[in-house]
Amino acid sequence: MPHPLYVAFIWHQHQPLYKSRTAGQYRLPWVRLHGTKDYLDLVLILEQFPKLHQTVNLVPSLILQIEDYAAGTAFDPYLSLALMATDQLDYEQKQFIVEHFFDGNHHTLIDPHPRYAELFYQRQEKGRDWCLAEWNAQDYSDLLAWHNLAWFDPLFWDDADISRWLEQDRGFTVSDRQRIYSKQREILSRIIPQHRKMQEAGQLEVITTPYTHPILPLLANTNAGRVAVPQMALPDYHFAWEEDIPRHLKRAKTMYQERFGCSPRGLWPSEQSVSPTILPYVAEQGFEWLVSDEAVLGWTLKHFFHRDGHGNVQEPEIMYRPYRLETPQGDVSIVFRDHRLSDLIGFTYGTMEPKAAATDLVGHLEAIAASLKAHQTEGTTTLEQPWLVTIALDGENCWEYYPLDGKPFLENLYQQLSDHKEIELVTVAEYLDQFPATVTLPTEALHSGSWVDGNFTTWIGDPAKNRAWDLLAQARIVLANHPEATEEANPEVWEALYAAEGSDWFWWFGEGHSSNQDAMFDQLFREHIVAIYTALNEPVPAILRQAVDAHGDRGDHGPQSFIHPAIDGHGDEQDWDKAGRIEIGGARGTMHNSSKVQRLWYGVDHLNFYMRVDFASGTRIGIDVPSELHLLWFYTDRPMHNSPAPLAELPDEAPMNYLFHHHLGINLVTGDRWLQESGDYGQWYTCPTTAQVAFNSCLEVAIPWSDLNEVGPDWSLRIVVMLAEEGRYASYLLENAMIPVNVP
């Protein structure tokens, strides 16, 4: 029997608990703002394409907060200010507004709205102090309005009220802002009912996550961190509270039943983190399936997934199927997402023209189907088995980087998929009902890991993350010493514990991730733990008044995520916020011979390698620094032709005397750039290039992966950066370092 290629999209909707247990109000506005931009529109767009079925995960901690805002009982500092008369604002409140009311991607949320953009560029070009000195009450009132208006999804722009506000542009009053808040509540109140309606109609499957999004394997035993990283430094206190796992699962299941009138069939384990320990509890609560990442499958099978030059898996029959896990409490099915396809939506397609991006994704699915057909022994031109491609990703944050919040992309994608004769979108449950898993993974062999490289280093192992685990462990011990504090007798203490066990706080501590709200995440985590002691009438340890982590300048660091900068030579701070950074200039010592170069930024996405070089103000190219910049690509242990750097007067010392395979030269005066590839006998050959180069206040470069012949997915490589004058070596930019690059 021939089959289409079955595809399961799973959208993960999640926010941590932002409500302070000491202040009694929300600290951050993201549930409210994402609630008007990302949760309702996603399923409303899908509803326009009834042939397409999908799965959405609504995390319990998100549901609680949506309902709180919809009821009008939730307030955060941003909302309180938005509802104030501007003549009542004091200086500190104005400072807060100037600093935080432009939070969001300015390309998509601010620039399209003239008045909002006007205020933003005043702050960027004239500075915060100028705004505080020069803005009048109307400027503040308009900014308070636009911080909320810009987050209304374009799907709602035809609403009569929203349309009028967008057209009004300026001159907003406190009354207008109050009505904007009412519209927010109206949209928020529709989110849960719309998901239930579409689930009952059969187009949607709604699933859940452990109550406050904890990493279940680490709750069971923090030693789980050493499964993938044997030498991991663990916290001083051993956290091992396996009994908390069923608590989180039961709370999630009960909440779900109350809102959807049935039991959840699927579970999105927080951060797609799994281990053998958690499986019996998952089965005991009646969950039928869960989702994890291809890295976990690879570790489990001790198999490395190879991809071709287009990024498509070369062993599709291993990845694109469900597996069965056996436990004494019953079997559980598990699906593993295609990491790259998920990341293309999450991090790359927002930079492409919407129709081209949608066509690219459909093309990848067609390539998967073709590969599966090629592996069939029958030699037929149709799929003889029911394969399942799982695409699972964050369903809220990525759209901020898409034109019109992703609406054109999704509409193009859904139309192409609706018209496609050989691809069928399904929910995971309906696929499993028809095609149960036939291959069993030994439960004890299931790898303990997450979607991040198959390990837990994002949440444990770093000194700051470990300090947070120690604070949590000590509080958990205190609670265990109060057996009278049951969930029925003392619900406050348990709610505080559950909140503190959430994964999000650990995500932001230490190396790896950062935002302009790091200090607030730190504070919220400690407030949840303080509430544990308070609810037990125990003294609060003084250490909880101290920040877990230092939140100053991070200095040198690696990339935090994919980046997609506009290459215009202006170094937009938002574009490079998640890039890696290397301080050069005075920050690395006055003896460095390129001190006019201050810092270097670098990062990647699925399309390009990006680099930015910041020069000291007033730097004269060709006088203060040489006029040429050269990038040399060093491939470790790769069998290919390599040659010495094509520069005269090279010093015979590492890494200048290494052999390289690719070379990009840039003339900083003319903007010319040339790409070379090494060939036989140490010769360099000129290659065509579509690299982008722009030099204004800084140098920005984008080099497409497609320009770099032979470079494959998942390769690790190093880049050397040199300065030269008329082809003669002048200096090496990074002292004794090279830029580490991991190809997506």
Buried (B, 14 or more C-beta within 10 A) or exposed (E): EEBBBBBBBBBBBBBBBBBBBEEEBBBBBBBBBBBBBBBBBBBBBBBEBEEBBBBBBBBBBBBBBBBBBBEEEBBBBBBEBBBBEBEEBEEEBBBBBBEBBBBBBBBBBBBBBEBBBBBBEBBEEEEBEEBBEEBEEEBBBBBBBBBBBBBBBBBBEEBEBBEEBBEBBBEBEBEBBEBBBEBBBBBBBBBBEBBBBBBEEEBBBBBBBBBBBBBBBBBBBBBBBBBBBEEBBBBEBEBBBBEBBBBBBBBBBEBBEEBBEEBBBBBBBBBBBBBBBBBBBBBBBBBBBBBBBBBBBBBBBEEEBEBEEEBBBEBBEBBBBBBBBBBEBBBBBBBBBBBBBBBBBBBBBBBBEBBEBBBBBBEBBBBBBBBBBEEBEEEEEEBBBBBBBBBBBBBBBBBBBBBBBBBBBBBBBBBBBBEBEEBBBBBBBBBBEEBEBEEEBEBEEBBBBBBBBBBBBBBBBBBBBBBBBBBBBBBBEBBEEBEEBEBEEBEBBBBBBBBBBBBBBBBBBBBBBBBEBBBBBBBBBBBBBBBBBBBBEBEBBEEBEEBBBEBEEEEBEBBBBBBBBBBBBBBBEBBBBBBBBBBBBEBBEEEBEBBBBBBBBBBBBBBBBBBBBBBEEEBEBEEBBBBBBBBBBBBEEBEEBBBBBBBEEBEEEEBBEBBBBBBBBBBBEEEEBEBBBBEEEEEBEEBEBEBBBBBEEBBBBBBEBEBBEBBBBEBEBBBBBBBBBEEEBBBBBBBEBBBEBEBB
